[in-house]
Amino acid sequence: GNSVTQMEGPVTLSEEAFLTINCTYTATGYPSLFWYVQYPGEGLQLLLKATKADDKGSNKGFEATYRKETTSFHLEKGSVQVSDSAVYFCALSDNNDMRFGAGTRLTVKP
Amino acid sequence: GAGVSQSPRYKVAKRGQDVALRCDPISGHVSLFWYQQALGQGPEFLTYFQNEAQLDKSGLPSDRFFAERPEGSVSTLKIQRTQQEDSAVYLCASSLMGEVNQPQHFGDGTRLSIL
């Protein structure tokens, strides 16, 4: 079946550091890929998405590229801020069957 | 508000009691999803509605779990004879109809604690 595996956390970075959170997927079809973010005490919010191979999703300085050859959708940001501290979830949706990774907790220190 | 609304935000129940969790999706959203999120884990799919039709309930863990959406808008997730392993955050999400694999919009969840 379809599944998502993402980098285990927690991840702790200093402000302005470069961020990478790895995500790989297994799917039988042609899924759409998503990154969701969950800030403390809040629900999941869509951060970015990509619907087909080689698409790049981007939002708030975060980027991820849909790589079919490596079945990956790694999240990157060039310079993190304290306000980026949250839990990040990689997800795929295949015919409305959505699967999430376990989440990666990011803490950014000033 | 414009987002997905869930109530109650927190629910504490004794083992064996029945509970009902409510979800108000974004107005006009045809698809509605329920997820269970255990501590430190990602959301796990429970069930999916398109309008009032429950198209997939393969994720419901037992026959104690029941979901309905009788008028194609508000949905209720009911858990009968609750057990301690039912303690989790229950998330509701909605999305527009049309293309499949639309982004889902999540509520803040209901944190259920079974004593």
Interface residues (C-beta under 8 A of the other chain):
Chain A: V4 P31 S32 F34 Y36 G41 E42 G43 L44 Q45 L46 K49 T51 F89 A91 S93 D94 N95 N96 D97 M98 R99 F100 G101 A102 G103
Chain B: V4 S31 F33 G40 Q41 G42 P43 E44 F45 Y48 D56 L91 A93 V100 N101 P103 Q104 H105 F106 G107 D108 G109
